[in-house]
Structure formats: structure tokens, C-alpha cells
Amino acid sequence: MFIAIGAFWLSFTSLADLAARSGIGAGQAWAWPLIVDDIIVVATVAVVALAGQKAAWYPWALLIGGVSSSGFGRGGVLRVWLSL
């Protein structure tokens, strides 16, 4: 449980910082990590629920996009690009 809480906190603070550096106001920057992480959760549930169906492409696209956004944000790739 401690690891999950720590991972959530690191993800949240990294993505909120990225949002703030991207020009999103401090009053709204906290919402960015919640949106990204919620997209990942909802898309994962949809992928499992629609397994084997043609309609599963859309949640897969959301899942890949959400994980990519989260990974780039936490990895610092976008922060480096924003500082250029």
C-alpha cells in the first residue's frame, strides 16, 4: 500500500508541475494529473470489458495515449522540451 501511495504522489506532483510549466494556472494544474490517471483507469476497464470486440480499438487508443502522456510527463521529456 505504501508503494502505491508513493507512486501516486510522485505521478501527481510530476504531472501537476508539467501542467504548471506548460502555462496552466496553479488553480487548475492539479486537475491535469487526475484527468490523465483517470483516463488510464477507465480505458483499462474498457479494454478488459470489450476484450475480443471490434470496439476495443478506442479504449486501447485512449490507454496508449494516457500512458504516453503520463510517462513523458514523469520522465521529464516534456520538461526538457519546454525549457528550450
Biopython code that builds the backbone (N, CA, C, O; Angstrom):
import numpy as np
from Bio.PDB.StructureBuilder import StructureBuilder

atoms = [
    (1, "MET", "N", (0.822, -1.185, 0.000)),
    (1, "MET", "CA", (0.000, 0.000, 0.000)),
    (1, "MET", "C", (0.872, 1.258, 0.000)),
    (1, "MET", "O", (0.554, 2.236, -0.677)),
    (2, "PHE", "N", (1.965, 1.233, 0.754)),
    (2, "PHE", "CA", (2.865, 2.379, 0.834)),
    (2, "PHE", "C", (3.466, 2.693, -0.533)),
    (2, "PHE", "O", (3.621, 3.859, -0.897)),
    (3, "ILE", "N", (3.802, 1.654, -1.280)),
    (3, "ILE", "CA", (4.385, 1.848, -2.608)),
    (3, "ILE", "C", (3.366, 2.494, -3.546)),
    (3, "ILE", "O", (3.713, 3.390, -4.315)),
    (4, "ALA", "N", (2.117, 2.046, -3.487)),
    (4, "ALA", "CA", (1.073, 2.617, -4.340)),
    (4, "ALA", "C", (0.838, 4.088, -4.018)),
    (4, "ALA", "O", (0.674, 4.899, -4.929)),
    (5, "ILE", "N", (0.818, 4.439, -2.752)),
    (5, "ILE", "CA", (0.625, 5.830, -2.347)),
    (5, "ILE", "C", (1.803, 6.683, -2.809)),
    (5, "ILE", "O", (1.613, 7.791, -3.311)),
    (6, "GLY", "N", (3.006, 6.171, -2.642)),
    (6, "GLY", "CA", (4.197, 6.894, -3.090)),
    (6, "GLY", "C", (4.210, 7.086, -4.597)),
    (6, "GLY", "O", (4.557, 8.163, -5.083)),
    (7, "ALA", "N", (3.834, 6.046, -5.343)),
    (7, "ALA", "CA", (3.796, 6.147, -6.805)),
    (7, "ALA", "C", (2.749, 7.163, -7.246)),
    (7, "ALA", "O", (2.989, 7.950, -8.161)),
    (8, "PHE", "N", (1.593, 7.144, -6.595)),
    (8, "PHE", "CA", (0.558, 8.122, -6.928)),
    (8, "PHE", "C", (1.051, 9.536, -6.654)),
    (8, "PHE", "O", (0.859, 10.432, -7.476)),
    (9, "TRP", "N", (1.679, 9.738, -5.512)),
    (9, "TRP", "CA", (2.142, 11.081, -5.151)),
    (9, "TRP", "C", (3.199, 11.589, -6.133)),
    (9, "TRP", "O", (3.148, 12.744, -6.556)),
    (10, "LEU", "N", (4.154, 10.732, -6.494)),
    (10, "LEU", "CA", (5.179, 11.142, -7.454)),
    (10, "LEU", "C", (4.573, 11.448, -8.819)),
    (10, "LEU", "O", (4.946, 12.433, -9.456)),
    (11, "SER", "N", (3.652, 10.622, -9.266)),
    (11, "SER", "CA", (2.988, 10.851, -10.541)),
    (11, "SER", "C", (2.195, 12.153, -10.504)),
    (11, "SER", "O", (2.264, 12.957, -11.433)),
    (12, "PHE", "N", (1.448, 12.355, -9.432)),
    (12, "PHE", "CA", (0.615, 13.547, -9.306)),
    (12, "PHE", "C", (1.455, 14.818, -9.316)),
    (12, "PHE", "O", (1.151, 15.757, -10.052)),
    (13, "THR", "N", (2.503, 14.854, -8.512)),
    (13, "THR", "CA", (3.309, 16.074, -8.427)),
    (13, "THR", "C", (4.060, 16.346, -9.726)),
    (13, "THR", "O", (4.199, 17.501, -10.127)),
    (14, "SER", "N", (4.543, 15.300, -10.387)),
    (14, "SER", "CA", (5.257, 15.487, -11.654)),
    (14, "SER", "C", (4.338, 16.033, -12.740)),
    (14, "SER", "O", (4.704, 16.962, -13.459)),
    (15, "LEU", "N", (3.147, 15.458, -12.860)),
    (15, "LEU", "CA", (2.229, 15.908, -13.890)),
    (15, "LEU", "C", (1.646, 17.287, -13.578)),
    (15, "LEU", "O", (1.398, 18.072, -14.494)),
    (16, "ALA", "N", (1.427, 17.589, -12.306)),
    (16, "ALA", "CA", (0.954, 18.935, -11.937)),
    (16, "ALA", "C", (2.027, 19.975, -12.239)),
    (16, "ALA", "O", (1.722, 21.074, -12.701)),
    (17, "ASP", "N", (3.283, 19.624, -11.977)),
    (17, "ASP", "CA", (4.389, 20.527, -12.296)),
    (17, "ASP", "C", (4.487, 20.747, -13.802)),
    (17, "ASP", "O", (4.702, 21.871, -14.255)),
    (18, "LEU", "N", (4.331, 19.683, -14.574)),
    (18, "LEU", "CA", (4.361, 19.791, -16.029)),
    (18, "LEU", "C", (3.240, 20.701, -16.518)),
    (18, "LEU", "O", (3.458, 21.536, -17.396)),
    (19, "ALA", "N", (2.057, 20.548, -15.962)),
    (19, "ALA", "CA", (0.930, 21.396, -16.362)),
    (19, "ALA", "C", (1.218, 22.859, -16.047)),
    (19, "ALA", "O", (0.934, 23.740, -16.858)),
    (20, "ALA", "N", (1.778, 23.116, -14.878)),
    (20, "ALA", "CA", (2.100, 24.488, -14.489)),
    (20, "ALA", "C", (3.152, 25.089, -15.411)),
    (20, "ALA", "O", (3.048, 26.254, -15.792)),
    (21, "ARG", "N", (4.165, 24.305, -15.772)),
    (21, "ARG", "CA", (5.213, 24.783, -16.677)),
    (21, "ARG", "C", (4.701, 24.981, -18.100)),
    (21, "ARG", "O", (5.299, 25.715, -18.887)),
    (22, "SER", "N", (3.598, 24.326, -18.422)),
    (22, "SER", "CA", (3.015, 24.451, -19.758)),
    (22, "SER", "C", (2.107, 25.665, -19.872)),
    (22, "SER", "O", (1.561, 25.938, -20.941)),
    (23, "GLY", "N", (1.945, 26.391, -18.780)),
    (23, "GLY", "CA", (1.135, 27.600, -18.822)),
    (23, "GLY", "C", (-0.236, 27.463, -18.206)),
    (23, "GLY", "O", (-1.007, 28.424, -18.215)),
    (24, "ILE", "N", (-0.567, 26.304, -17.672)),
    (24, "ILE", "CA", (-1.851, 26.132, -16.995)),
    (24, "ILE", "C", (-1.727, 26.756, -15.609)),
    (24, "ILE", "O", (-0.741, 26.527, -14.908)),
    (25, "GLY", "N", (-2.713, 27.533, -15.218)),
    (25, "GLY", "CA", (-2.675, 28.227, -13.936)),
    (25, "GLY", "C", (-2.587, 27.281, -12.754)),
    (25, "GLY", "O", (-3.026, 26.133, -12.831)),
    (26, "ALA", "N", (-2.014, 27.768, -11.657)),
    (26, "ALA", "CA", (-1.827, 26.940, -10.464)),
    (26, "ALA", "C", (-3.151, 26.415, -9.921)),
    (26, "ALA", "O", (-3.204, 25.323, -9.355)),
    (27, "GLY", "N", (-4.212, 27.184, -10.092)),
    (27, "GLY", "CA", (-5.521, 26.751, -9.612)),
    (27, "GLY", "C", (-6.111, 25.599, -10.401)),
    (27, "GLY", "O", (-7.030, 24.928, -9.932)),
    (28, "GLN", "N", (-5.583, 25.362, -11.614)),
    (28, "GLN", "CA", (-6.087, 24.281, -12.461)),
    (28, "GLN", "C", (-5.065, 23.187, -12.721)),
    (28, "GLN", "O", (-5.429, 22.113, -13.201)),
    (29, "ALA", "N", (-3.814, 23.428, -12.421)),
    (29, "ALA", "CA", (-2.756, 22.454, -12.715)),
    (29, "ALA", "C", (-2.963, 21.133, -11.984)),
    (29, "ALA", "O", (-2.543, 20.083, -12.471)),
    (30, "TRP", "N", (-3.596, 21.176, -10.837)),
    (30, "TRP", "CA", (-3.824, 19.945, -10.066)),
    (30, "TRP", "C", (-4.778, 18.986, -10.791)),
    (30, "TRP", "O", (-4.755, 17.782, -10.535)),
    (31, "ALA", "N", (-5.622, 19.518, -11.699)),
    (31, "ALA", "CA", (-6.594, 18.673, -12.388)),
    (31, "ALA", "C", (-5.946, 17.817, -13.483)),
    (31, "ALA", "O", (-6.447, 16.736, -13.792)),
    (32, "TRP", "N", (-4.854, 18.279, -14.065)),
    (32, "TRP", "CA", (-4.205, 17.546, -15.159)),
    (32, "TRP", "C", (-3.821, 16.116, -14.759)),
    (32, "TRP", "O", (-4.159, 15.184, -15.488)),
    (33, "PRO", "N", (-3.127, 15.902, -13.627)),
    (33, "PRO", "CA", (-2.784, 14.519, -13.286)),
    (33, "PRO", "C", (-4.007, 13.653, -13.024)),
    (33, "PRO", "O", (-3.997, 12.460, -13.327)),
    (34, "LEU", "N", (-5.056, 14.237, -12.465)),
    (34, "LEU", "CA", (-6.270, 13.453, -12.231)),
    (34, "LEU", "C", (-6.912, 13.032, -13.543)),
    (34, "LEU", "O", (-7.391, 11.905, -13.671)),
    (35, "ILE", "N", (-6.924, 13.930, -14.515)),
    (35, "ILE", "CA", (-7.504, 13.606, -15.820)),
    (35, "ILE", "C", (-6.700, 12.508, -16.503)),
    (35, "ILE", "O", (-7.271, 11.540, -17.004)),
    (36, "VAL", "N", (-5.388, 12.651, -16.527)),
    (36, "VAL", "CA", (-4.533, 11.650, -17.188)),
    (36, "VAL", "C", (-4.663, 10.289, -16.514)),
    (36, "VAL", "O", (-4.837, 9.278, -17.193)),
    (37, "ASP", "N", (-4.580, 10.253, -15.190)),
    (37, "ASP", "CA", (-4.664, 8.972, -14.480)),
    (37, "ASP", "C", (-6.056, 8.362, -14.584)),
    (37, "ASP", "O", (-6.188, 7.141, -14.676)),
    (38, "ASP", "N", (-7.099, 9.193, -14.572)),
    (38, "ASP", "CA", (-8.457, 8.660, -14.724)),
    (38, "ASP", "C", (-8.677, 8.079, -16.122)),
    (38, "ASP", "O", (-9.360, 7.066, -16.270)),
    (39, "ILE", "N", (-8.103, 8.713, -17.145)),
    (39, "ILE", "CA", (-8.204, 8.156, -18.496)),
    (39, "ILE", "C", (-7.572, 6.771, -18.534)),
    (39, "ILE", "O", (-8.114, 5.855, -19.153)),
    (40, "ILE", "N", (-6.437, 6.618, -17.879)),
    (40, "ILE", "CA", (-5.758, 5.314, -17.856)),
    (40, "ILE", "C", (-6.630, 4.266, -17.168)),
    (40, "ILE", "O", (-6.762, 3.148, -17.666)),
    (41, "VAL", "N", (-7.220, 4.616, -16.038)),
    (41, "VAL", "CA", (-8.058, 3.661, -15.291)),
    (41, "VAL", "C", (-9.296, 3.280, -16.091)),
    (41, "VAL", "O", (-9.598, 2.096, -16.239)),
    (42, "VAL", "N", (-10.012, 4.270, -16.607)),
    (42, "VAL", "CA", (-11.243, 3.997, -17.351)),
    (42, "VAL", "C", (-10.945, 3.216, -18.629)),
    (42, "VAL", "O", (-11.678, 2.285, -18.964)),
    (43, "ALA", "N", (-9.893, 3.575, -19.340)),
    (43, "ALA", "CA", (-9.535, 2.861, -20.563)),
    (43, "ALA", "C", (-9.145, 1.419, -20.273)),
    (43, "ALA", "O", (-9.476, 0.524, -21.049)),
    (44, "THR", "N", (-8.444, 1.180, -19.163)),
    (44, "THR", "CA", (-8.068, -0.184, -18.798)),
    (44, "THR", "C", (-9.305, -1.039, -18.538)),
    (44, "THR", "O", (-9.383, -2.178, -18.999)),
    (45, "VAL", "N", (-10.262, -0.495, -17.806)),
    (45, "VAL", "CA", (-11.505, -1.229, -17.532)),
    (45, "VAL", "C", (-12.252, -1.500, -18.832)),
    (45, "VAL", "O", (-12.787, -2.592, -19.024)),
    (46, "ALA", "N", (-12.293, -0.512, -19.728)),
    (46, "ALA", "CA", (-12.988, -0.689, -21.010)),
    (46, "ALA", "C", (-12.299, -1.726, -21.886)),
    (46, "ALA", "O", (-12.972, -2.510, -22.555)),
    (47, "VAL", "N", (-10.976, -1.746, -21.893)),
    (47, "VAL", "CA", (-10.234, -2.741, -22.683)),
    (47, "VAL", "C", (-10.569, -4.148, -22.196)),
    (47, "VAL", "O", (-10.779, -5.052, -23.004)),
    (48, "VAL", "N", (-10.620, -4.333, -20.893)),
    (48, "VAL", "CA", (-10.952, -5.651, -20.342)),
    (48, "VAL", "C", (-12.402, -6.018, -20.658)),
    (48, "VAL", "O", (-12.696, -7.156, -21.024)),
    (49, "ALA", "N", (-13.309, -5.042, -20.514)),
    (49, "ALA", "CA", (-14.729, -5.316, -20.753)),
    (49, "ALA", "C", (-15.013, -5.606, -22.227)),
    (49, "ALA", "O", (-15.899, -6.403, -22.535)),
    (50, "LEU", "N", (-14.284, -4.979, -23.129)),
    (50, "LEU", "CA", (-14.525, -5.150, -24.557)),
    (50, "LEU", "C", (-13.543, -6.100, -25.224)),
    (50, "LEU", "O", (-13.401, -6.080, -26.447)),
    (51, "ALA", "N", (-12.875, -6.915, -24.458)),
    (51, "ALA", "CA", (-11.869, -7.835, -24.999)),
    (51, "ALA", "C", (-12.459, -8.684, -26.126)),
    (51, "ALA", "O", (-13.507, -9.312, -25.975)),
    (52, "GLY", "N", (-11.757, -8.682, -27.256)),
    (52, "GLY", "CA", (-12.171, -9.500, -28.387)),
    (52, "GLY", "C", (-13.201, -8.856, -29.297)),
    (52, "GLY", "O", (-13.587, -9.454, -30.301)),
    (53, "GLN", "N", (-13.657, -7.654, -28.976)),
    (53, "GLN", "CA", (-14.656, -6.982, -29.806)),
    (53, "GLN", "C", (-13.986, -5.912, -30.672)),
    (53, "GLN", "O", (-12.915, -5.408, -30.334)),
    (54, "LYS", "N", (-14.629, -5.573, -31.789)),
    (54, "LYS", "CA", (-14.081, -4.560, -32.686)),
    (54, "LYS", "C", (-14.008, -3.194, -32.019)),
    (54, "LYS", "O", (-13.107, -2.408, -32.312)),
    (55, "ALA", "N", (-14.939, -2.908, -31.134)),
    (55, "ALA", "CA", (-14.999, -1.592, -30.485)),
    (55, "ALA", "C", (-13.857, -1.365, -29.494)),
    (55, "ALA", "O", (-13.734, -0.269, -28.948)),
    (56, "ALA", "N", (-13.041, -2.348, -29.255)),
    (56, "ALA", "CA", (-11.952, -2.229, -28.278)),
    (56, "ALA", "C", (-10.824, -1.330, -28.767)),
    (56, "ALA", "O", (-9.956, -0.972, -27.971)),
    (57, "TRP", "N", (-10.800, -0.954, -30.031)),
    (57, "TRP", "CA", (-9.714, -0.103, -30.540)),
    (57, "TRP", "C", (-9.711, 1.259, -29.852)),
    (57, "TRP", "O", (-8.644, 1.811, -29.584)),
    (58, "TYR", "N", (-10.878, 1.802, -29.566)),
    (58, "TYR", "CA", (-10.950, 3.140, -28.979)),
    (58, "TYR", "C", (-10.375, 3.186, -27.558)),
    (58, "TYR", "O", (-9.547, 4.051, -27.273)),
    (59, "PRO", "N", (-10.786, 2.285, -26.659)),
    (59, "PRO", "CA", (-10.150, 2.318, -25.338)),
    (59, "PRO", "C", (-8.659, 2.002, -25.391)),
    (59, "PRO", "O", (-7.888, 2.511, -24.578)),
    (60, "TRP", "N", (-8.248, 1.163, -26.345)),
    (60, "TRP", "CA", (-6.808, 0.911, -26.500)),
    (60, "TRP", "C", (-6.079, 2.194, -26.882)),
    (60, "TRP", "O", (-4.995, 2.470, -26.368)),
    (61, "ALA", "N", (-6.670, 2.980, -27.784)),
    (61, "ALA", "CA", (-6.058, 4.249, -28.193)),
    (61, "ALA", "C", (-5.978, 5.210, -27.005)),
    (61, "ALA", "O", (-4.961, 5.878, -26.813)),
    (62, "LEU", "N", (-7.046, 5.281, -26.210)),
    (62, "LEU", "CA", (-7.029, 6.125, -25.011)),
    (62, "LEU", "C", (-5.979, 5.652, -24.013)),
    (62, "LEU", "O", (-5.274, 6.464, -23.414)),
    (63, "LEU", "N", (-5.879, 4.349, -23.837)),
    (63, "LEU", "CA", (-4.910, 3.793, -22.896)),
    (63, "LEU", "C", (-3.482, 4.109, -23.332)),
    (63, "LEU", "O", (-2.662, 4.523, -22.513)),
    (64, "ILE", "N", (-3.189, 3.921, -24.588)),
    (64, "ILE", "CA", (-1.844, 4.215, -25.099)),
    (64, "ILE", "C", (-1.541, 5.704, -24.980)),
    (64, "ILE", "O", (-0.441, 6.086, -24.580)),
    (65, "GLY", "N", (-2.512, 6.543, -25.326)),
    (65, "GLY", "CA", (-2.315, 7.984, -25.205)),
    (65, "GLY", "C", (-2.127, 8.433, -23.768)),
    (65, "GLY", "O", (-1.270, 9.271, -23.486)),
    (66, "GLY", "N", (-2.916, 7.888, -22.861)),
    (66, "GLY", "CA", (-2.796, 8.249, -21.450)),
    (66, "GLY", "C", (-1.478, 7.807, -20.846)),
    (66, "GLY", "O", (-0.840, 8.568, -20.119)),
    (67, "VAL", "N", (-1.068, 6.589, -21.138)),
    (67, "VAL", "CA", (0.195, 6.086, -20.605)),
    (67, "VAL", "C", (1.365, 6.871, -21.196)),
    (67, "VAL", "O", (2.337, 7.160, -20.498)),
    (68, "SER", "N", (1.271, 7.212, -22.474)),
    (68, "SER", "CA", (2.337, 8.003, -23.096)),
    (68, "SER", "C", (2.436, 9.382, -22.458)),
    (68, "SER", "O", (3.532, 9.846, -22.145)),
    (69, "SER", "N", (1.303, 10.035, -22.265)),
    (69, "SER", "CA", (1.300, 11.361, -21.628)),
    (69, "SER", "C", (1.875, 11.299, -20.224)),
    (69, "SER", "O", (2.683, 12.140, -19.830)),
    (70, "SER", "N", (1.451, 10.303, -19.487)),
    (70, "SER", "CA", (1.930, 10.158, -18.120)),
    (70, "SER", "C", (3.420, 9.849, -18.088)),
    (70, "SER", "O", (4.161, 10.415, -17.283)),
    (71, "GLY", "N", (3.854, 8.958, -18.957)),
    (71, "GLY", "CA", (5.263, 8.575, -18.987)),
    (71, "GLY", "C", (6.175, 9.700, -19.414)),
    (71, "GLY", "O", (7.226, 9.913, -18.809)),
    (72, "PHE", "N", (5.785, 10.431, -20.458)),
    (72, "PHE", "CA", (6.595, 11.561, -20.898)),
    (72, "PHE", "C", (6.654, 12.636, -19.824)),
    (72, "PHE", "O", (7.702, 13.241, -19.595)),
    (73, "GLY", "N", (5.536, 12.868, -19.175)),
    (73, "GLY", "CA", (5.499, 13.892, -18.129)),
    (73, "GLY", "C", (6.367, 13.542, -16.942)),
    (73, "GLY", "O", (7.102, 14.386, -16.427)),
    (74, "ARG", "N", (6.282, 12.297, -16.507)),
    (74, "ARG", "CA", (7.087, 11.882, -15.356)),
    (74, "ARG", "C", (8.548, 11.714, -15.720)),
    (74, "ARG", "O", (9.431, 11.926, -14.888)),
    (75, "GLY", "N", (8.805, 11.332, -16.965)),
    (75, "GLY", "CA", (10.185, 11.100, -17.388)),
    (75, "GLY", "C", (10.956, 12.369, -17.632)),
    (75, "GLY", "O", (12.177, 12.337, -17.784)),
    (76, "GLY", "N", (10.270, 13.475, -17.672)),
    (76, "GLY", "CA", (10.962, 14.743, -17.854)),
    (76, "GLY", "C", (11.206, 15.127, -19.293)),
    (76, "GLY", "O", (11.802, 16.172, -19.556)),
    (77, "VAL", "N", (10.757, 14.300, -20.246)),
    (77, "VAL", "CA", (10.995, 14.588, -21.656)),
    (77, "VAL", "C", (10.339, 15.918, -22.032)),
    (77, "VAL", "O", (10.968, 16.769, -22.660)),
    (78, "LEU", "N", (9.085, 16.089, -21.649)),
    (78, "LEU", "CA", (8.397, 17.341, -21.990)),
    (78, "LEU", "C", (8.980, 18.524, -21.248)),
    (78, "LEU", "O", (8.985, 19.640, -21.769)),
    (79, "ARG", "N", (9.466, 18.302, -20.054)),
    (79, "ARG", "CA", (10.083, 19.404, -19.311)),
    (79, "ARG", "C", (11.322, 19.933, -20.024)),
    (79, "ARG", "O", (11.565, 21.139, -20.047)),
    (80, "VAL", "N", (12.097, 19.034, -20.600)),
    (80, "VAL", "CA", (13.281, 19.449, -21.344)),
    (80, "VAL", "C", (12.865, 20.224, -22.581)),
    (80, "VAL", "O", (13.445, 21.268, -22.879)),
    (81, "TRP", "N", (11.858, 19.727, -23.315)),
    (81, "TRP", "CA", (11.390, 20.428, -24.494)),
    (81, "TRP", "C", (10.829, 21.796, -24.140)),
    (81, "TRP", "O", (11.040, 22.756, -24.881)),
    (82, "LEU", "N", (10.123, 21.905, -23.028)),
    (82, "LEU", "CA", (9.542, 23.181, -22.625)),
    (82, "LEU", "C", (10.614, 24.192, -22.211)),
    (82, "LEU", "O", (10.391, 25.399, -22.304)),
    (83, "SER", "N", (11.754, 23.721, -21.765)),
    (83, "SER", "CA", (12.801, 24.630, -21.327)),
    (83, "SER", "C", (13.636, 25.166, -22.490)),
    (83, "SER", "O", (14.425, 26.093, -22.307)),
    (84, "LEU", "N", (13.472, 24.597, -23.672)),
    (84, "LEU", "CA", (14.247, 25.057, -24.846)),
    (84, "LEU", "C", (13.745, 26.383, -25.362)),
    (84, "LEU", "O", (14.281, 26.910, -26.337)),
]
sb = StructureBuilder()
sb.init_structure("model")
sb.init_model(0)
sb.init_chain("A")
sb.init_seg("    ")
for serial, (resi, resn, name, xyz) in enumerate(atoms, 1):
    if name == "N":
        sb.init_residue(resn, " ", resi, " ")
    sb.init_atom(name, np.array(xyz, "f"), 0.0, 1.0, " ", f" {name:<3s}", serial, name[0])
structure = sb.get_structure()
